[in-house]
Amino acid sequence: MKDLLDANVFIEAKNRYYAFDICPGFWDWMDHIVSGGDVLSIIMVRDELIRGKDDLAEWIEERRHSRWFRPVDDPKTQRIFAEIVASVQAADYRPAAKEKFLSGADPWLVAKAKTLGATVVTHEVASPDARKRVPLPNVCDQFNVPWKNTFEVLRALTASFTFRAD
């Protein structure tokens, strides 16, 4: 099964547990694991991250044309995206929450995951009572798209980052 990475997977890694200077092995692992084609993301996530103008943006920019940032212009993804838009617009979220969610990569991530039969990887958690924001896992659940967090992926793919004495 394929895993599609949300932008917050990269951002949290860079800002916290796997910062470039603390755990370069994570980033080496990312380069390695995506070469197999089972860990992917989408062009919209790539573009969001590049706009960050930081070391993560530079890292992503170096991989701008890699095959793991998938386009979403295929007819099936476009059709599912339209269904997601209609569903979010009809839901009981605040208008600003709907606008923010629909203007970002998240609905496209769900649509592409549904198209590929993939799992969305995110640090967000489901929140059925949310109204001020549209949680990505809520939309995944509504469209029967599985989701999990980074640590579940790391364990499933038996990632291991070991200490190296210099």
URHUJO-V498490 format. One record per pair of residues at least 24 apart in sequence whose ideal C-beta (glycine too) atoms are under 6 Angstrom apart, sorted by the first residue. I is the first residue (numbers start at 1). J is the second residue. D is the distance in whole Angstrom. If there is no record, write none. Layout:
i: {I:I}
j: {J:J}
d: {D:D}
This chain:
i: {1:2:2:2:2:3:3:3:3:4:4:4:4:4:5:5:6:7:7:7:8:9:9:10:10:12:14:20:23:25:26:29:34:40:40:41:42:42:42:42:42:43:43:44:44:45:48:72:72:76:77:77:77:80:80:81:81:84:84:88:93:93:94:94:97:97:97:101:106:110:110:110:110:113:114:114:119:119:120:120:121:123}
j: {119:38:40:116:118:39:119:121:153:40:109:113:118:120:41:121:122:45:48:49:123:121:150:49:56:123:56:55:161:161:161:159:68:68:70:69:70:72:108:109:112:69:71:105:108:105:105:108:112:115:111:112:115:111:114:107:111:110:111:134:131:134:131:132:132:133:134:134:136:139:140:143:145:145:143:145:146:148:145:147:153:149}
d: {6:5:6:5:4:5:5:5:6:5:6:5:5:5:4:5:4:5:5:6:5:6:5:6:6:5:4:6:6:4:6:6:4:5:6:6:5:6:6:6:5:5:6:4:5:5:5:5:5:5:5:5:5:4:5:6:4:6:6:6:6:5:6:6:6:5:5:4:5:5:6:6:5:5:6:5:4:6:6:4:5:6}
